[in-house]
Every structure is written in C-alpha cells, then in structure tokens.
Amino acid sequence: MKSNFISKLDKIYDSYPKRNIIKYLKHFPEYILLFVHIFLFDKIIKKINYTAWIFLKNKFTFIKKSKLFIDKDFYITIPPYTDIYRYGAYIHTPAEYKLTKFILKNIDRIKNFFDVGANYGYYSFLITNINKSSTAYAFEPNPYALKILNLNKNERIKVIPYAIGGENKKIKFERGHFMNSLATNIILNEQNKDFIEVEMITLDNFCSKNNVIPDFIKIDVEKIESEVIKGGINLLKSYHPILTLEIYLNERFIEYEEVLEILKSIGYKSFFINFNGDIEEIEINKDLKNRIKYPFDNFVFSF
C-alpha cells in the first residue's frame, strides 16, 4: 500500500506544471483570485482599512473538498491550495513533495505525530489514514484554520487549539483570516488589531501533562522555531524525536541560525531530503540554495 501511494504521488508531481506561466494559464481562475488577494487586498486595502481587508480576505476565500491521492476527501481553501484541489497532493513546491515522500517512506515508524502549526492538518491526515496505529496531535491556534482542521479530523487526530512556544502563558493573537500563519498572527502592537487571547504552551508542558511522547515532530511556525525548540528542550534531550523544519535559504536565513545552533548543541544532526524521499546528512547554510534552486526547503533533524 505504501509503495502504491508513493507511486501515485510521483505521477502527480510529474504532471504538475513546473513553470509558473503554464501553471497560471492552466489554472487561471484560481491564480487570478490569488493575485487579487496578494496585490489588491494585502498591498492596498489593508493599508486603507484593516476591517475591510479582513472581511474581503474571508469573503473571497472558498472552502472546497478535494480528493487526495490516498483516495480520501480533504477540505482546503481556494486560495491558496490549488495544487491540493486540482491534483490531490501538496506539491506546490519541491519542499512539500519531498517532505510528503519522506513521511510516506517512514510512516510505519510513526506512532505519535506532533503537527506544530498544523494549518488544515494535511500531514496529520495522511499519517493517520495510512498508518492506522498512529495518533496525530494537531496544534493550531488560528480560529479560521481550526474551522477547516476540524472538518478534516478523524478519531486519531487530536486537535489542540493552542499555540506552541517557549512559555506557558496567554498571548494576544490576531483573529486574522484563513491564509494567516501563527507568526504573522501574534500581536506585538495592539493598535487597530482585532485580536483574541489564545493559550500558548510548551512542548515539555504538554507532554508532561498528557503523558505522551512524540516520535516525529513537524514544525511549521515561521519565525518562532527557536521558541518552540526552547520550550521542548527536555523532551528533545531525553527522547530524541525526529524533527522537520522549513528553512529559508535566502536573506531570511538569519532567522534560523539560533534554532540550528540549539539543535546542534544537544546532538541533533541535520539532513537534506532528496527527490527519492531519502535523507543525506548535510550542513545547512545559505549556499545550499545553489543546490536546491528554491528559496526554502524542509530539513530533517535526527540523532
């Protein structure tokens, strides 16, 4: 079964347009809508009227049901997930394709999966529907994303509506919209912001209180990765779960230097995922962008 899913994923990725112009022409309506979001709503409307921006972002974001390559229905929004909607897999960039393939190849080893920054729960959904003995803990504080995540949950996906960070406390969180990430939603300046309070917890605290130890942690929380790691340092030192992190290799690389140093200091090694879904030990630095030919990638960290 696992090899069959990998084969399906490969065929889908091979069929997905790699050149942007072809992609835009082939899926013109979805990309026109995405460009309206980016260039009209985000660059113009947001500066003029914040409330109108939130209203328009949500009004023109549509919930759709897609059929994944594992033959299960999965809910997403348009925009931005044209790839999942049209092709049944998260393949917009090589980073998502390679991470999915790595997870599929190692899926039998995953018992407790922590999906930190779960969004709509794509990886939790794949793992729990293929490996019937696995449990996923999907951490997602964004109320809009939670709406979709709850549509996608099953009896083995536990939805945790908390932010994961470096402290146990309440934080102010921008109510935002469907396309917001955790990092862009944390409030530093309350002026003209529509915010709610959400609970932030550490990985160490969650594991202790719930008596659960993950063997695989996927972290996708742009700009606060180091805080997530600091809050789970005892877990990582004691149990050495596999980690995956999305890292930008352009001018944003400086944001990841601290988290890379912390992981290295406690014994984690870093690995590159190749197109076969296998890993190669590697030193992560900005020069990698010349090999990857993309501004970001997912990396594996393991003992």
C-alpha positions in Angstrom: 0.0 0.0 0.0 2.8 2.4 1.0 4.6 1.9 -2.3 1.4 2.4 -4.2 0.8 5.8 -2.6 4.4 6.8 -3.3 3.9 5.9 -6.9 0.7 7.9 -7.1 2.4 10.9 -5.5 5.3 10.7 -8.0 2.9 10.6 -11.0 1.0 13.6 -9.7 4.2 15.6 -9.1 5.5 14.8 -12.6 2.2 16.0 -14.1 2.2 19.3 -12.1 3.3 22.3 -14.1 6.8 23.4 -13.0 6.9 26.7 -15.0 4.8 29.4 -13.4 3.4 30.7 -16.7 2.0 27.3 -17.6 0.7 26.9 -14.1 -1.1 30.3 -14.2 -2.6 29.6 -17.6 -3.8 26.1 -16.8 -5.5 27.2 -13.5 -6.3 30.8 -14.5 -9.4 31.4 -12.2 -7.6 30.2 -9.0 -4.5 32.3 -9.7 -6.4 35.4 -10.6 -8.1 35.1 -7.2 -4.8 34.6 -5.5 -3.3 37.7 -7.2 -6.3 39.7 -6.2 -5.6 38.6 -2.6 -1.9 39.5 -2.7 -1.9 42.7 -4.8 -5.3 44.3 -4.1 -6.3 43.1 -0.7 -2.8 42.8 1.0 -0.9 45.7 -0.6 -3.7 48.2 -0.9 -6.9 47.5 1.0 -5.0 46.5 4.2 -3.3 49.9 4.3 -6.5 51.8 3.9 -9.0 49.9 6.1 -8.0 46.9 8.2 -11.5 45.8 8.9 -12.4 45.8 5.2 -9.2 43.8 4.5 -10.2 41.0 6.9 -13.8 41.0 5.5 -12.6 40.7 1.9 -10.0 38.1 2.6 -12.5 35.9 4.2 -15.4 36.7 1.8 -13.2 35.7 -1.2 -11.6 32.6 0.3 -13.7 29.5 -0.5 -13.8 26.2 1.3 -13.5 23.3 -1.1 -13.5 19.5 -0.8 -10.7 17.7 -2.7 -9.9 14.0 -3.2 -6.3 13.2 -2.0 -4.0 10.7 -3.7 -4.8 8.3 -0.8 -8.4 8.4 -2.0 -9.8 10.3 0.9 -11.8 13.6 0.9 -9.9 16.5 2.4 -11.0 20.1 2.9 -8.9 23.1 1.8 -9.5 26.7 0.8 -9.1 28.4 -2.5 -6.8 30.3 -2.5 -4.1 29.2 -1.9 -4.3 25.4 -2.2 -4.9 25.0 -5.9 -2.4 22.1 -6.0 -4.3 20.0 -3.5 -7.7 20.9 -5.0 -6.7 20.1 -8.6 -4.1 17.3 -8.1 -4.9 15.8 -4.7 -1.5 16.4 -3.2 0.5 19.2 -1.6 3.1 19.7 -4.4 3.2 23.5 -5.0 7.0 23.4 -4.4 9.6 20.6 -4.2 9.8 21.1 -0.4 6.2 19.8 0.2 6.6 17.0 -2.3 9.9 15.8 -0.8 8.6 16.0 2.8 5.5 14.1 1.9 7.6 11.4 0.3 9.9 11.2 3.3 6.9 10.8 5.6 5.4 8.1 3.4 8.6 6.1 3.4 8.9 6.3 7.2 5.2 6.1 8.0 5.3 2.7 9.7 7.7 4.1 12.3 5.4 7.0 13.3 3.2 6.3 16.4 2.8 9.8 17.9 3.0 12.6 15.4 3.1 16.2 16.6 1.9 18.6 13.9 3.1 22.0 15.2 1.5 24.7 13.0 -1.0 22.1 11.6 -3.0 24.6 9.5 -5.6 22.3 7.8 -3.9 19.1 9.0 -2.6 17.7 5.7 0.2 15.7 7.2 -1.8 14.6 10.2 -4.5 13.4 7.8 -2.1 11.4 5.6 -0.4 9.7 8.5 -3.5 8.7 10.4 -5.3 7.5 7.3 -2.4 5.3 6.2 -0.9 4.1 9.5 -4.0 3.0 11.5 -1.9 2.6 14.7 -0.7 6.2 14.7 -2.1 9.2 16.6 -1.6 12.8 15.5 -1.7 15.8 17.7 -2.5 18.8 15.5 -1.6 22.1 17.2 -3.3 25.1 15.6 -4.5 28.3 17.3 -5.8 30.2 14.3 -9.6 30.1 14.6 -10.1 30.2 10.8 -7.7 27.3 10.2 -9.3 25.4 13.1 -12.6 25.5 11.2 -11.1 23.5 8.3 -8.9 21.4 10.5 -12.0 20.2 12.4 -13.6 19.2 9.1 -10.5 17.0 8.4 -10.1 15.4 11.8 -10.7 11.7 12.4 -10.7 9.6 15.6 -6.9 9.5 15.6 -6.3 13.2 15.0 -6.5 15.2 18.3 -7.0 18.9 17.6 -5.2 21.1 20.1 -6.3 24.8 19.7 -3.1 26.1 21.4 0.0 27.9 20.1 3.3 26.1 20.9 6.1 28.4 22.1 8.8 29.0 24.7 6.5 29.8 27.6 3.2 28.7 29.2 1.0 31.8 29.0 -1.8 33.6 27.2 -0.9 35.5 24.1 -2.8 38.0 22.0 -3.5 36.6 18.6 -4.8 38.4 15.6 -8.2 37.0 14.6 -7.0 37.4 11.1 -8.2 35.2 8.2 -7.9 31.8 6.6 -4.5 32.4 5.0 -2.6 33.7 8.1 0.2 31.8 9.8 0.9 31.7 13.5 3.9 34.0 13.4 2.0 36.7 11.4 -0.9 36.5 13.9 1.0 37.1 17.2 0.2 40.6 18.3 3.2 42.8 19.2 1.3 46.1 18.7 -2.4 46.1 19.6 -3.2 49.3 17.7 -6.1 48.7 15.2 -5.9 45.0 15.6 -8.9 42.6 16.0 -7.4 40.1 18.5 -8.3 37.3 20.7 -6.4 35.6 23.5 -5.1 32.1 23.0 -3.2 29.8 25.2 0.5 29.2 24.5 2.1 26.1 25.9 5.5 24.5 25.7 6.1 21.0 24.2 7.6 20.0 27.6 4.5 21.0 29.5 2.1 19.4 27.0 3.9 16.1 27.0 4.2 16.0 30.8 0.5 16.9 31.4 -0.8 14.4 28.8 1.8 11.6 29.3 2.6 11.4 25.6 6.0 11.3 23.9 6.2 12.1 20.1 8.5 10.2 17.8 8.1 12.7 15.0 7.5 16.4 15.2 6.8 18.6 12.1 7.3 22.3 12.9 5.9 25.0 10.6 5.7 28.2 12.6 7.6 30.8 10.6 9.9 33.0 12.7 9.4 31.4 16.2 11.0 28.0 15.6 13.7 28.7 18.2 11.0 29.4 20.9 9.2 26.1 20.1 12.5 24.2 20.4 13.4 26.0 23.7 10.0 25.0 25.1 10.6 21.4 24.2 14.3 21.1 25.1 13.9 18.5 27.8 11.7 16.4 25.5 14.3 16.6 22.8 17.3 15.8 25.1 15.5 12.8 26.7 13.6 11.2 23.8 15.2 12.4 20.5 12.1 12.6 18.3 12.7 13.2 14.6 12.1 16.8 13.7 11.3 18.5 10.4 11.7 22.3 9.9 11.0 24.5 6.9 14.0 26.8 6.5 14.5 29.7 4.1 18.0 29.9 2.5 17.8 33.5 1.2 18.1 36.7 3.2 15.8 35.3 5.8 18.4 32.6 6.8 19.5 34.7 9.8 16.1 33.9 11.4 17.1 30.2 11.6 20.7 30.5 12.9 19.6 30.3 16.6 17.4 27.2 16.2 20.1 25.4 14.1 22.7 26.2 16.8 20.4 24.9 19.6 19.7 21.6 17.8 23.3 21.1 17.1 24.3 21.8 20.7 22.1 19.0 22.0 23.3 16.4 19.5 20.9 16.7 16.6 22.3 16.2 13.1 20.7 17.9 10.0 19.6 16.1 6.9 18.6 17.1 3.4 15.6 15.3 1.8 16.3 14.2 -1.8 13.8 13.5 -4.5 13.7 9.9 -3.6 12.4 10.8 -0.2 15.7 9.6 1.4 17.9 11.8 3.6 21.5 12.8 3.3 23.5 14.4 6.2 24.4 17.9 5.4 25.5 21.2 6.9 22.7 23.7 6.5 23.8 27.1 5.2 22.8 29.8 2.7 25.0 28.2 0.0 22.5 25.3 -0.2 20.2 27.5 -2.2 22.5 26.9 -5.2 21.9 23.2 -5.0 18.2 23.3 -4.1 17.4 26.1 -6.6 14.5 27.2 -4.4 14.4 29.8 -1.6 13.3 27.3 1.1 13.2 23.6 1.8 12.2 21.1 4.5 15.0 19.6 6.5 15.1 16.6 8.9 16.9 16.6 12.2 17.7 13.4 14.0 20.2 11.8 16.3 
